[in-house]
Amino acid sequence: MAAPLSIEADVSAVQEALAGTSKSLKAIERQTLRIAAKATAKRIRALIGSSGLKSRTGELKKAYAYKVKKSGTEAVVFPKALNGGKTIFPKAMTLSYGHEGKTARASNWKIAPRGFVQGGQAYAESGEYMGEVQKMVDKELQKYWG
């Protein structure tokens, strides 16, 4: 089973832009990672919606959440079970990565990989969320020098 998607970002450019403000380095890092993680979770939910899976309850789309470490060094995007259920992680990983198996009734069966976790990873690595980070920087600068 695969681990949750972990995001680490280089925030040095954001730190330089906000150097003259009273915002702490930790707060800048956390806010930047929060933007990246939120955008990545949103992209994963969009990929789930466009993957062709039939949705009955929308549990899989609603399950993807994110968390930023208090130290501001890392953010994690992961499937979180709703209403105390524990089956969402295997479901999410099986549908994203696929699975092959054998049962007593069928000799072979296969669940095709949908690739929405991999799509989220590619999105996080691409840096497409930097427009949102720039908006955050502009907003903070406007607060102090507006």
N, C-alpha and C positions, 0 to 999 in steps of 0.2 A: 504494500500500500504506500502511496506517495505521501510525502509530508505536505503541510499547508504551504502556500505560496508566501515566500519571505521577500520583502522589499527593502533594499538599502539604497540610499540615494546620496550623491555628492551635492552638498548644499553650500559649497564654498562661495558660489556666485551670489546666492541669496544673502549669505552672511555679509559679503562685501557691500551689497546694495543697502542693507539695513544697519551698517556699522555705526552710523551717527545717531541711531535711535536708542531709546532706553530698553528696547526689547532684548531679552537675554538670548545667548547662543542656544541654550536648550529649547527655549520657546520657539525660536526660528526653526530649528531642526524638527521639532515635533509637528509644527504647523505644516511644514513642507512635506514631511512624510505622511501626514494625515491627508493632504490633498492627493498625493500619489496613490495611497491605499484606497481612498474613496473612489477615485477615477478607475482604478483597476477592478475593484469589486463591481462597479457599474458596468464596465466592459464585459466582465464575466457573465453578469446577469443578461446583458444584451446578446451575448453569444449563445447562452442557453435558450433564449427566446427564438433565435434564428436557426437553431440546430435541427429543427424538425421533430423534436420530441413532443409527444402529445401531453399537454398539461391538464391535470385534473384539479389540483389544489394550488399549484404554483409554489409548492413547498421548496423545490430545488432553487428556484429564482430568489425566493425570500431568504434562503438559508445563508447566502454569502455575506459575511460580515468582515470587519477589519478591526485591528487593534494596534495602537502605537505604543511602544515601550515608553515608560516615563523618562528614561534616560535620553530618549530622542534618537537612538541609534538604529532602530529597526521597526518596521511595520509588518504585520502579518495579515494576510487575507485568507480566510478559512471558511468552510461550511459549518454553520452552527445550527444544531437541531432546535426546532421550534417546539414549544409545548412539552419539553422534557423528553422528547423522543431521542433514540440513540442510533437510528438507522441512516441518518443523512450522510455521514462521512463515507461509508461503503458505497452507498448509492451514487454519490457525487463522483467518487474516484472510478467506479465501474463504468459509469456513463461517459466520463471524460477520457479514460485510457482504454476502455474496452475490456473484454474478458472472453476466454474460451473455456469450455468445460465439457464434462460427460456426466450423464445421469443414467439411472436404470432404464428409463423410458427411451431416451434419445442417446445415440452413440456420440454425437458431436453437436454442440451448439455454440453460437458465437454472438457476442454483443459487440457491435461495431463501435469503435472509439469516436466520440463527438469532438474532442479536442478543445473544450471551452477553457479548461485550466491552462493549457498550453497557450491559448490565445491571450489569456490574461497575463501570462508571463511575458509573452512577446510585447504586449502593450506596455507593461511596466518597464521593460528594457528599452523601448523605443523613445520614451520621454515625451510622448504626445501630450501629456498633462502639463507641460511646462507653461502653456498659456494661462492656466489657472494659477500657477505659482507666480507668474508675472503680475496677474491681477492682485494677488495677495500682497506682493511687494509694493505695488503702486498704491494700494489702499493704506498700507502702513506708513509709507512716505507722505501721503496726503494728510494723514493724522498729525504728523509731526511738523511738516513744513507747508501745510495747505493754507 
